[in-house]
Amino acid sequence: MIANNLTPFEPTHPGELIKDELEERNLTQAKLAESIGVKPSLLNEIIKGKRGINTEMALILEAALNIPADLLLNLQNDYNMQVAKSDVTFMERLSSIRKIAVAL
């Protein structure tokens, strides 16, 4: 594999960055959820990587934690791409589509 094409063994979800930031600030998930007006369960799902971050949530978290929204969105996009590319069934589907597209 070419060094520039290396991907992490496990993709980094933006929730990991948020979790680290909360620990650094000694801030609980419940307190952050309350201050940004979301359910604690929603924030917990993001932190655990079970839910993605959309533009609105990225902007809310930027306002609350001063983590740039574009950084969070880029992490989410990279995470989504890595997850999709590691899905063998999906990659086989893409391969089939590419073969069909060549014939068009």
C-alpha positions in Angstrom: 0.0 0.0 0.0 1.2 3.5 -0.8 2.0 5.5 2.3 -0.2 8.4 1.3 -3.2 6.1 0.9 -3.1 4.7 4.4 -6.3 4.8 6.4 -6.6 4.4 10.2 -7.4 0.9 11.4 -10.5 2.4 13.0 -11.9 5.7 11.8 -12.1 8.5 14.3 -15.6 9.7 15.0 -15.9 13.4 16.0 -17.5 12.2 19.2 -14.1 11.1 20.4 -12.8 14.7 20.1 -15.9 16.0 22.0 -15.4 13.4 24.7 -11.7 14.4 25.1 -12.7 18.0 25.3 -15.3 17.3 28.0 -12.7 15.4 30.1 -10.1 18.2 29.7 -12.7 20.7 30.9 -14.0 18.5 33.7 -17.5 18.9 32.1 -20.2 16.3 32.2 -22.2 15.2 29.2 -25.3 16.1 31.1 -24.1 19.6 31.8 -23.1 20.2 28.2 -26.4 18.8 26.9 -28.3 21.1 29.2 -26.3 24.1 28.2 -26.8 23.5 24.5 -30.5 22.5 24.8 -30.3 18.9 23.6 -31.3 15.6 25.3 -28.4 14.0 27.2 -29.1 10.7 25.2 -28.5 12.5 21.9 -25.2 13.9 23.1 -24.2 10.5 24.5 -24.9 8.8 21.1 -22.7 11.3 19.4 -19.9 10.8 21.9 -20.2 7.0 21.6 -20.1 7.3 17.8 -23.6 5.9 17.4 -24.9 9.1 15.8 -23.3 11.5 13.4 -22.8 15.2 13.6 -24.7 17.4 11.2 -24.1 21.1 10.3 -26.4 22.5 13.0 -24.9 20.3 15.8 -21.4 21.2 14.6 -22.2 24.9 14.9 -23.8 24.4 18.3 -20.8 22.5 19.6 -18.5 25.2 18.1 -20.4 27.9 20.1 -20.3 25.8 23.3 -16.8 24.3 23.1 -14.9 26.5 20.6 -14.1 23.5 18.4 -14.4 24.7 14.8 -17.5 23.4 13.2 -15.6 22.6 10.0 -13.2 20.4 11.9 -16.1 18.4 13.3 -17.8 18.1 9.9 -14.5 17.1 8.3 -14.0 14.4 10.9 -17.6 13.2 10.4 -17.1 13.1 6.6 -13.8 11.2 6.9 -15.4 8.8 9.3 -18.4 8.2 6.9 -16.0 7.6 4.0 -13.9 5.2 5.9 -16.9 3.3 7.1 -18.3 3.1 3.6 -15.0 2.0 2.1 -14.6 -0.8 4.7 -18.0 -2.2 3.8 -17.1 -5.1 1.5 -20.7 -5.5 0.1 -20.9 -1.8 -0.7 -17.5 -1.8 -2.4 -18.5 -4.8 -4.5 -21.6 -2.9 -5.5 -19.5 0.1 -6.5 -17.2 -2.2 -8.6 -20.3 -3.5 -10.4 -21.5 0.0 -11.1 -18.1 1.0 -12.4 -18.1 -1.9 -14.8 -21.6 -1.0 -16.1 -20.6 2.7 -16.4 -17.7 1.8 -18.6 -20.1 0.2 -21.1 -22.3 3.3 -21.3 
